[in-house]
Amino acid sequence: MSEPPGAAVSTAEPPVQADAPSESLTAQRVQPLRRPGRWIVTAVVLVLVAQILHGLVTNPFYQWDRFRYWFLRPTVLDGLLVTLEVAALSAVLGLLGGILLAVARLSGSAVLRAVSWTYTWLFRSVPLIVVLIFLYNFSALYKTLSLGVPFGPAFVTFDESRLATDMTIAVIGLSLNEAAYAAEVVRGGILSVDQGQHEAAAALGLPKGYQFRRIVFPQALRSITPNYVNQLIGLVKSTSLVFYVSLLDLFGTVQSMGSTYPGDVVPLLMVATVWYLILTSAVSGAQFYVERYYARGATRTLPPTPLQKARAGLAGLRARLRKEAAV
């Protein structure tokens, strides 16, 4: 419709009203959601932890003065070195054996698959202490070992009693047992690699050995590492069983000293406990950096290290304190 004659047409913009509700909402502080249940559970847990720590410190039964006396004694440190040596050798040999068993289990040979499965089934079924004691008495079954033609004459003969020292028996027993579990860990890691990686490597005409070493196994390590570290921690604790084959490791030394000094049994056990905690904590710390190394290329950003986390936490705390002071 046309405007009536003489009517003035206003072109002015309507007055803009202040956005008062929006400004007031912006000025208000966002109140966090209150979670009373979480605070109650946290308070209960802190009280329980405080009571446990108080009991450890004040209970005279632990004899912390004797604990300090024994903790760095040369006898205990010698046993600790034996534990480290047995654990390191068994971990390396067990992992190598596990890789061979896993490859055999995944091979196209029915004989290799059957042997690998039988070995894994046998050593996962027999307790480790039985394996160690059986090896310790192995000389009763085979007094000599020989190399030569199968079912024929022997060229070289060894006296088994001289070869089978306490350290050798302990390392062989732990390695045989560890290889059975490591085989399943490695096999699971290899199976976790995407099938397309195998197909791409085969399409390039790469040899099977090169495919495994350079493509499949490095990717499988991302899955193998956390699982095998659990096995490694169990291996460190399993070294305490070598005491039963007359090898004085950390636990064997503590047991021997406890028999000699019956009044120090508890502090000696605490010494062994703390040293095992230190060893397993070191293994767990190494696990983080190994996982972080093999995460390259699989994640956009690498997980922060503990030092980086601590720095970020301190920076966040400073920012929060400055914000609180400004308000």
N, C-alpha and C positions, 0 to 999 in steps of 0.2 A: 504494500500500500504506500501511496505517496503521502508526504507530510502535508498537513494543512497549511495554507498560505499564511505567512507571517510567523510560523513556528520556528523557533531557534533550535538548531540541531547541535547538541553538545558533543564535542569530540574529546573532552577531557577524560583521562583514565580514572576509573573508580579508585577511591582511596585504598591503599594497601594496608591491611591490618597487620599489626605486629604478631609474629608467631610466638605468642607468650607461652602456650603449653609446651611447644618444642624446646624453647630456651630453658624453661623450668626443669624439663626432664633431663636436659643436657647437664644442667648444674648439679643435679642430684647424683649422689654416689650410688653405684650399683651394690646392693647388699648381697653378699654371698649366701648360697643356700645353707641353712643351718642343718647340721647332721648330728644330733645329740647322741645317737647310737654309736657312731664312729668314735666320738670323743670319749664315751664311756668305755668302750672296748680298748681304746688306746691307753687310757688311764690305768685300766686293770692290767694290761700287758706290761706297762712301765713299772707298776708296783711289783709284779711278779719278778721281772728282771732285776729290779733293785734288791729284792729279798734274796734272790739266788746269788748275786754278786756279794751282798753283805755276808751271806753264809759262807761263801768261799774264802772271804778275807778274814773273817773273825773266828771261824771254827778252828780250834787248835788241833783237831784231828788231822788236818792236812799238813801240818808241820812245814810251813813255808820257809823256815830257816834251813831245814834239811833239803828242801827242794832247791834252794839257791846253791847249797853246797854240791849237790849231785848234778845239777843241770849242765855244767861245762867241765865235768871231770873227764880226764883223758880216757878212762875206761868207757864211759858213755859215748864219747865222741868217736872212739874206735868202732863201737858197735853201730853208730850212725853211718860211718863211712862204709861199713860192710852192707848195710841196708841200701844205701845209695848205689853201690856197685852192683848188687844183685838186681835191684829194680831197673837200673839203666840197661844192663845187658839183657835181661829178660824182656824188657819193653821192645828193644830193637829186634831181637831174634823172634819174639812173638809176633811183631808186626810183619816182618818179612815172611815168616811162615804163614801168617794169615792171608797175606797177598797171594802167595802161591796156592794156598788151598782155595781161595775165592776164585782165582783164575781157572783152576782145575774144575771147580764146581760149575763154572759157566762155559766150559769148553765143549766141543762137539764129541769128545771121546766118552763113551759110556763107562769105560774102565776108570778114567780119571774122575769122572763125576761120582762113581760108586765109592772109590777110595776116599775122596774128599768128604763125602757125606758120612761114611763110616767113621773116619777119624774124628770129625766134629761131634758126631753122636756119642762116641766112646768117651772122649775127654770132657764133654759137658755133662756126662752122666756120673763119672767117677769123681769123688771128692778129692780136692788137691792134696790133703794130708795123706790119703791112700797112695796117690801117685808118688809123693816124696818118699814115703816109707818103702814102697816097692822098689824105687830106684836105689835107695840106701842099701837094700839087701839084694841088689841085682847080681852081685858077685857070687851069691850062693847058687844062682841059676846058670850063669855063664862066667866061668873063671877066666877065660881068655876070649879075646876078640881078634879076628883075622881078616885080612884082605887077600883076595885071590880069585880064582876062577869059580863062578857059581857052581855048587855041587861038585867041585873039584879040588885040586890042591891049593893050599894057602901059601902065599908069598911072604906076607908079613904078619906076625902075631904080636898082640899086645896083652899085657897083664892088666886085666880090668880093675883090680884092686888098686893099682898104682895110678891109673888114669882117673878113676872116679874119686876125686877129692871132695871134701864137703862143699866147697864153693861150686865145683862142677855139677854135683848132684842138684844143688839148689837152683842153679841157673837153668839146667836142662829141664828139671821138673816144672818150674814156673813157666818156662818158654813153651813147653809142650801144652800146658794147660791154657796159656794165654793165646796161643795160635788158634785154638779151636773157637774161642770167642771173637778174636780179631777177624777170623775168616767171615763170620756172619756180618760183622760191622762193615767190612770192606765190600762184601757182596751186596749189601743193602745200598751202600754208597754208589757202587757202579750201576746198579739197577735204577737209581734215582736220576741218572743223567738222561736227558731227553733223547728219545730215539732218533730225532732228526739230526743230532750231532753225529751219531754213528753213520747215518745214511749220507750226510754231507761229506764226511771223511772218506767213506767208501767211494762216493762219486768222484772224488779227486784222485782216486787211485793210490791212496796212501797205504803203505804196508800195515798189517795188523798190529805189529809191535809198536810202530810209530804212532798209530791211532791211540793205542792205550796209554803210552807214555806222555804224549804231548797234548792230547785232546780229552780223552775220557777220564783218566785218573786225576788230572788237576781239577776238573770240575767235580769229580766225586769227592775230593778232599773236603769240600765245603760241608758235605753231609757226614763224612767219616770223622772229622775232627772232634765235634762235641761228643759223639758216641764213644770214640776210642779213648778220649780223655777220661770218661767215666770208668772205662776198663783200666786205664792207667792208675787212677786213684785207688781202685780196688786192688791192683797189683802191688802198690806201695804198702797197703795194709796186709796183703797176703804174705809179704816177706816175713811177717812175724812167725809164720809156720816153719821157717827153715831152722828154727831152734830145735825142732824134733829130729833133724838130721845132723845134730851136733855142730851147727854153725852159729857162732855167737854174733848175731846181728843186734840191732837196738833192743828189741824185745827180749832176746836171749840174754843180753848183758843185764838188763833190768831184772829178769828172773833170777839170774845167778847172784847178783848183788842183794836181791831181796832174801835169798836163802842164807847168805852170809850175815846180813844185817836185818833180822826180822822186824826190828822196830822201825825200819825205814821203808817198809813195803809200800805204804800209801804215797809218800813223796816220790818214791822211785816210779810208781805207776803214773803219777802226775807228770813226771819228767818225760816218760815215753809218750803220754798223751799230747803234751805240748809240742814235742818234736814231730809227731805224726801230723798234728794240725799245721805246723809250719810247712812241712813237705807237701801236703795236699793243697795248701793255699798257694804255694809257689807253682804247682802244676796248674791250678785253676787260673792263675794270673797269666801263665804262658798260653793257656787255651784261648784267652781273650784276644791276644795279639796274633795268634795263628789264624783264628777265625776272621779277624779284621783284615789280615793280609789276603786271604783267599776270597774275601768279599769284594775285592776290586773288580770292577766290570759287571758285577751282579746287582749292585745297588748304586743309586745316583750319588749318595753321600755316605762316606764311611762312618760307622758308629764312633762317637767321641771316646777318647781314652779317659781313664779315671781322672787324670790331671786336668784334662779339658772340661770334664764334668764339674770338677771342684771349682775351676775358675769361673765357669758359667754360673754356678750356684752362688759364688761370692758376688759376682757382678749383679745378679738378680736381687740378692739381699741388699746390696748397697742402693740399687735403684728404688727398691721398695721403701727403705729407710728414708731416702731423700724425698720420696713422694709423701710419706707420712709426715715428715717435718714441714713440708710445704703446706699441707692441709692444716 
